[in-house]
């Protein structure tokens, strides 16, 4: 009698399309590639301090319906053009959600919101949406949560994030060293800035680790290190860290580690106490810091959608309100416009110092 010692908890397995084949099915043309490369370089210039504009990463907590995401992208494109002298606006296009317990895991994992988990369909929708954003002229940002799926779409990103739950993960630090876009590392959920600074330093080094190739084969890759890692202050369960004193302490810690004292502040999560309405107050405080001459803050993040708040998934897509988040609650569009205009005025005021 054979004793089973493997795959004991696997119910089934299914083949997934190779990354190369999906890229060939949904290719990025020269125009899209040129736009993404330009948006990345503009982001790097802000992170270095060569461009005094503010990086504004704005958009839904997570994507669950491509139609409303595209409508949001169209509105954001028009607003970004008006604010371009002061802000570089990049859209949050988050496909995965790390869950402390359970809940929607995002477009890639459950595109139909029915629990079936059609990941192949989710990857196609995710890549299609990123291509549409590039064609609209909207730079895209996303969290790099999974260690495999970025092969399907990461070359279309202008900015990537390593979240608070994974910033201490050696595997995510290695992966970040391979990414082509600038990467923001959030402070840990307990508020530790040191963990994020360590991650920036580690991701900036060369690594060798196993991965999958574009052909879907197991390979060992060697990275050169990502020189564009930076800190994102997102608050913690114990309280926020967006205030001037917290920014100053984080800047000192970055300098002590030999890193530029440049950082991004997330107006949501721990900084808003998980109350989406408080994002406006956090942004107002940041605007005041900018207007007073602060040059440490080079970017902000906002969770924003067409409709304020959030909603629960009860029966798939049945009864869902269009343009409202199914994960974290978001600011509505009109409020977002006002917040970004306030930040743009603050950048203009900073230039007078």
Secondary structure as a PSIPRED ss2 file (coil, helix, strand):
# PSIPRED VFORMAT (PSIPRED V4.0)

   1 X C   1.000  0.000  0.000
   2 X C   1.000  0.000  0.000
   3 X C   1.000  0.000  0.000
   4 X C   1.000  0.000  0.000
   5 X C   1.000  0.000  0.000
   6 X C   1.000  0.000  0.000
   7 X C   1.000  0.000  0.000
   8 X C   1.000  0.000  0.000
   9 X C   1.000  0.000  0.000
  10 X C   1.000  0.000  0.000
  11 X C   1.000  0.000  0.000
  12 X C   1.000  0.000  0.000
  13 X C   1.000  0.000  0.000
  14 X C   1.000  0.000  0.000
  15 X C   1.000  0.000  0.000
  16 X C   1.000  0.000  0.000
  17 X C   1.000  0.000  0.000
  18 X C   1.000  0.000  0.000
  19 X H   0.000  1.000  0.000
  20 X H   0.000  1.000  0.000
  21 X H   0.000  1.000  0.000
  22 X H   0.000  1.000  0.000
  23 X H   0.000  1.000  0.000
  24 X H   0.000  1.000  0.000
  25 X H   0.000  1.000  0.000
  26 X C   1.000  0.000  0.000
  27 X C   1.000  0.000  0.000
  28 X C   1.000  0.000  0.000
  29 X C   1.000  0.000  0.000
  30 X H   0.000  1.000  0.000
  31 X H   0.000  1.000  0.000
  32 X H   0.000  1.000  0.000
  33 X H   0.000  1.000  0.000
  34 X H   0.000  1.000  0.000
  35 X H   0.000  1.000  0.000
  36 X H   0.000  1.000  0.000
  37 X H   0.000  1.000  0.000
  38 X H   0.000  1.000  0.000
  39 X H   0.000  1.000  0.000
  40 X H   0.000  1.000  0.000
  41 X H   0.000  1.000  0.000
  42 X H   0.000  1.000  0.000
  43 X H   0.000  1.000  0.000
  44 X H   0.000  1.000  0.000
  45 X H   0.000  1.000  0.000
  46 X H   0.000  1.000  0.000
  47 X H   0.000  1.000  0.000
  48 X H   0.000  1.000  0.000
  49 X C   1.000  0.000  0.000
  50 X C   1.000  0.000  0.000
  51 X C   1.000  0.000  0.000
  52 X C   1.000  0.000  0.000
  53 X C   1.000  0.000  0.000
  54 X E   0.000  0.000  1.000
  55 X E   0.000  0.000  1.000
  56 X E   0.000  0.000  1.000
  57 X E   0.000  0.000  1.000
  58 X E   0.000  0.000  1.000
  59 X E   0.000  0.000  1.000
  60 X C   1.000  0.000  0.000
  61 X C   1.000  0.000  0.000
  62 X C   1.000  0.000  0.000
  63 X C   1.000  0.000  0.000
  64 X C   1.000  0.000  0.000
  65 X C   1.000  0.000  0.000
  66 X H   0.000  1.000  0.000
  67 X H   0.000  1.000  0.000
  68 X H   0.000  1.000  0.000
  69 X H   0.000  1.000  0.000
  70 X H   0.000  1.000  0.000
  71 X H   0.000  1.000  0.000
  72 X H   0.000  1.000  0.000
  73 X H   0.000  1.000  0.000
  74 X H   0.000  1.000  0.000
  75 X H   0.000  1.000  0.000
  76 X H   0.000  1.000  0.000
  77 X H   0.000  1.000  0.000
  78 X H   0.000  1.000  0.000
  79 X H   0.000  1.000  0.000
  80 X H   0.000  1.000  0.000
  81 X H   0.000  1.000  0.000
  82 X H   0.000  1.000  0.000
  83 X H   0.000  1.000  0.000
  84 X C   1.000  0.000  0.000
  85 X C   1.000  0.000  0.000
  86 X C   1.000  0.000  0.000
  87 X E   0.000  0.000  1.000
  88 X E   0.000  0.000  1.000
  89 X E   0.000  0.000  1.000
  90 X E   0.000  0.000  1.000
  91 X E   0.000  0.000  1.000
  92 X E   0.000  0.000  1.000
  93 X C   1.000  0.000  0.000
  94 X C   1.000  0.000  0.000
  95 X C   1.000  0.000  0.000
  96 X C   1.000  0.000  0.000
  97 X C   1.000  0.000  0.000
  98 X C   1.000  0.000  0.000
  99 X C   1.000  0.000  0.000
 100 X C   1.000  0.000  0.000
 101 X C   1.000  0.000  0.000
 102 X C   1.000  0.000  0.000
 103 X C   1.000  0.000  0.000
 104 X C   1.000  0.000  0.000
 105 X C   1.000  0.000  0.000
 106 X C   1.000  0.000  0.000
 107 X C   1.000  0.000  0.000
 108 X C   1.000  0.000  0.000
 109 X C   1.000  0.000  0.000
 110 X C   1.000  0.000  0.000
 111 X C   1.000  0.000  0.000
 112 X C   1.000  0.000  0.000
 113 X C   1.000  0.000  0.000
 114 X C   1.000  0.000  0.000
 115 X C   1.000  0.000  0.000
 116 X C   1.000  0.000  0.000
 117 X C   1.000  0.000  0.000
 118 X C   1.000  0.000  0.000
 119 X H   0.000  1.000  0.000
 120 X H   0.000  1.000  0.000
 121 X H   0.000  1.000  0.000
 122 X H   0.000  1.000  0.000
 123 X H   0.000  1.000  0.000
 124 X H   0.000  1.000  0.000
 125 X H   0.000  1.000  0.000
 126 X H   0.000  1.000  0.000
 127 X H   0.000  1.000  0.000
 128 X H   0.000  1.000  0.000
 129 X H   0.000  1.000  0.000
 130 X H   0.000  1.000  0.000
 131 X H   0.000  1.000  0.000
 132 X H   0.000  1.000  0.000
 133 X H   0.000  1.000  0.000
 134 X H   0.000  1.000  0.000
 135 X H   0.000  1.000  0.000
 136 X H   0.000  1.000  0.000
 137 X C   1.000  0.000  0.000
 138 X C   1.000  0.000  0.000
 139 X C   1.000  0.000  0.000
 140 X E   0.000  0.000  1.000
 141 X E   0.000  0.000  1.000
 142 X E   0.000  0.000  1.000
 143 X E   0.000  0.000  1.000
 144 X C   1.000  0.000  0.000
 145 X C   1.000  0.000  0.000
 146 X C   1.000  0.000  0.000
 147 X C   1.000  0.000  0.000
 148 X C   1.000  0.000  0.000
 149 X H   0.000  1.000  0.000
 150 X H   0.000  1.000  0.000
 151 X H   0.000  1.000  0.000
 152 X H   0.000  1.000  0.000
 153 X C   1.000  0.000  0.000
 154 X H   0.000  1.000  0.000
 155 X H   0.000  1.000  0.000
 156 X H   0.000  1.000  0.000
 157 X C   1.000  0.000  0.000
 158 X C   1.000  0.000  0.000
 159 X E   0.000  0.000  1.000
 160 X E   0.000  0.000  1.000
 161 X E   0.000  0.000  1.000
 162 X E   0.000  0.000  1.000
 163 X C   1.000  0.000  0.000
 164 X C   1.000  0.000  0.000
 165 X C   1.000  0.000  0.000
 166 X C   1.000  0.000  0.000
 167 X C   1.000  0.000  0.000
 168 X C   1.000  0.000  0.000
 169 X C   1.000  0.000  0.000
 170 X H   0.000  1.000  0.000
 171 X H   0.000  1.000  0.000
 172 X H   0.000  1.000  0.000
 173 X H   0.000  1.000  0.000
 174 X H   0.000  1.000  0.000
 175 X H   0.000  1.000  0.000
 176 X H   0.000  1.000  0.000
 177 X H   0.000  1.000  0.000
 178 X H   0.000  1.000  0.000
 179 X C   1.000  0.000  0.000
 180 X C   1.000  0.000  0.000
 181 X C   1.000  0.000  0.000
 182 X E   0.000  0.000  1.000
 183 X E   0.000  0.000  1.000
 184 X E   0.000  0.000  1.000
 185 X E   0.000  0.000  1.000
 186 X E   0.000  0.000  1.000
 187 X C   1.000  0.000  0.000
 188 X C   1.000  0.000  0.000
 189 X C   1.000  0.000  0.000
 190 X C   1.000  0.000  0.000
 191 X C   1.000  0.000  0.000
 192 X C   1.000  0.000  0.000
 193 X H   0.000  1.000  0.000
 194 X H   0.000  1.000  0.000
 195 X H   0.000  1.000  0.000
 196 X H   0.000  1.000  0.000
 197 X H   0.000  1.000  0.000
 198 X H   0.000  1.000  0.000
 199 X H   0.000  1.000  0.000
 200 X H   0.000  1.000  0.000
 201 X H   0.000  1.000  0.000
 202 X H   0.000  1.000  0.000
 203 X H   0.000  1.000  0.000
 204 X C   1.000  0.000  0.000
 205 X C   1.000  0.000  0.000
 206 X C   1.000  0.000  0.000
 207 X C   1.000  0.000  0.000
 208 X E   0.000  0.000  1.000
 209 X E   0.000  0.000  1.000
 210 X E   0.000  0.000  1.000
 211 X E   0.000  0.000  1.000
 212 X E   0.000  0.000  1.000
 213 X C   1.000  0.000  0.000
 214 X C   1.000  0.000  0.000
 215 X C   1.000  0.000  0.000
 216 X C   1.000  0.000  0.000
 217 X C   1.000  0.000  0.000
 218 X E   0.000  0.000  1.000
 219 X E   0.000  0.000  1.000
 220 X E   0.000  0.000  1.000
 221 X E   0.000  0.000  1.000
 222 X E   0.000  0.000  1.000
 223 X C   1.000  0.000  0.000
 224 X C   1.000  0.000  0.000
 225 X C   1.000  0.000  0.000
 226 X C   1.000  0.000  0.000
 227 X C   1.000  0.000  0.000
 228 X C   1.000  0.000  0.000
 229 X E   0.000  0.000  1.000
 230 X E   0.000  0.000  1.000
 231 X E   0.000  0.000  1.000
 232 X E   0.000  0.000  1.000
 233 X E   0.000  0.000  1.000
 234 X C   1.000  0.000  0.000
 235 X C   1.000  0.000  0.000
 236 X E   0.000  0.000  1.000
 237 X C   1.000  0.000  0.000
 238 X C   1.000  0.000  0.000
 239 X E   0.000  0.000  1.000
 240 X C   1.000  0.000  0.000
 241 X C   1.000  0.000  0.000
 242 X C   1.000  0.000  0.000
 243 X C   1.000  0.000  0.000
 244 X H   0.000  1.000  0.000
 245 X H   0.000  1.000  0.000
 246 X H   0.000  1.000  0.000
 247 X H   0.000  1.000  0.000
 248 X H   0.000  1.000  0.000
 249 X H   0.000  1.000  0.000
 250 X H   0.000  1.000  0.000
 251 X H   0.000  1.000  0.000
 252 X H   0.000  1.000  0.000
 253 X H   0.000  1.000  0.000
 254 X H   0.000  1.000  0.000
 255 X H   0.000  1.000  0.000
 256 X H   0.000  1.000  0.000
 257 X C   1.000  0.000  0.000
 258 X C   1.000  0.000  0.000
 259 X C   1.000  0.000  0.000
 260 X C   1.000  0.000  0.000
 261 X C   1.000  0.000  0.000
 262 X C   1.000  0.000  0.000
 263 X E   0.000  0.000  1.000
 264 X E   0.000  0.000  1.000
 265 X E   0.000  0.000  1.000
 266 X E   0.000  0.000  1.000
 267 X C   1.000  0.000  0.000
 268 X C   1.000  0.000  0.000
 269 X H   0.000  1.000  0.000
 270 X H   0.000  1.000  0.000
 271 X H   0.000  1.000  0.000
 272 X H   0.000  1.000  0.000
 273 X C   1.000  0.000  0.000
 274 X C   1.000  0.000  0.000
 275 X C   1.000  0.000  0.000
 276 X H   0.000  1.000  0.000
 277 X H   0.000  1.000  0.000
 278 X H   0.000  1.000  0.000
 279 X H   0.000  1.000  0.000
 280 X H   0.000  1.000  0.000
 281 X H   0.000  1.000  0.000
 282 X H   0.000  1.000  0.000
 283 X H   0.000  1.000  0.000
 284 X H   0.000  1.000  0.000
 285 X H   0.000  1.000  0.000
 286 X H   0.000  1.000  0.000
 287 X H   0.000  1.000  0.000
 288 X H   0.000  1.000  0.000
 289 X H   0.000  1.000  0.000
 290 X H   0.000  1.000  0.000
 291 X H   0.000  1.000  0.000
 292 X C   1.000  0.000  0.000
 293 X C   1.000  0.000  0.000
 294 X C   1.000  0.000  0.000
 295 X C   1.000  0.000  0.000
 296 X C   1.000  0.000  0.000
 297 X E   0.000  0.000  1.000
 298 X E   0.000  0.000  1.000
 299 X E   0.000  0.000  1.000
 300 X E   0.000  0.000  1.000
 301 X E   0.000  0.000  1.000
 302 X E   0.000  0.000  1.000
 303 X E   0.000  0.000  1.000
 304 X E   0.000  0.000  1.000
 305 X C   1.000  0.000  0.000
 306 X C   1.000  0.000  0.000
 307 X C   1.000  0.000  0.000
 308 X C   1.000  0.000  0.000
 309 X E   0.000  0.000  1.000
 310 X E   0.000  0.000  1.000
 311 X C   1.000  0.000  0.000
 312 X C   1.000  0.000  0.000
 313 X C   1.000  0.000  0.000
 314 X C   1.000  0.000  0.000
 315 X E   0.000  0.000  1.000
 316 X C   1.000  0.000  0.000
 317 X C   1.000  0.000  0.000
 318 X E   0.000  0.000  1.000
 319 X C   1.000  0.000  0.000
 320 X C   1.000  0.000  0.000
 321 X C   1.000  0.000  0.000
 322 X C   1.000  0.000  0.000
 323 X C   1.000  0.000  0.000
 324 X C   1.000  0.000  0.000
 325 X E   0.000  0.000  1.000
 326 X C   1.000  0.000  0.000
 327 X C   1.000  0.000  0.000
 328 X C   1.000  0.000  0.000
 329 X C   1.000  0.000  0.000
 330 X E   0.000  0.000  1.000
 331 X E   0.000  0.000  1.000
 332 X C   1.000  0.000  0.000
 333 X H   0.000  1.000  0.000
 334 X H   0.000  1.000  0.000
 335 X H   0.000  1.000  0.000
 336 X H   0.000  1.000  0.000
 337 X H   0.000  1.000  0.000
 338 X H   0.000  1.000  0.000
 339 X H   0.000  1.000  0.000
 340 X H   0.000  1.000  0.000
 341 X H   0.000  1.000  0.000
 342 X H   0.000  1.000  0.000
 343 X H   0.000  1.000  0.000
 344 X H   0.000  1.000  0.000
 345 X H   0.000  1.000  0.000
 346 X H   0.000  1.000  0.000
 347 X H   0.000  1.000  0.000
 348 X H   0.000  1.000  0.000
 349 X H   0.000  1.000  0.000
 350 X H   0.000  1.000  0.000
 351 X C   1.000  0.000  0.000
 352 X C   1.000  0.000  0.000
 353 X C   1.000  0.000  0.000
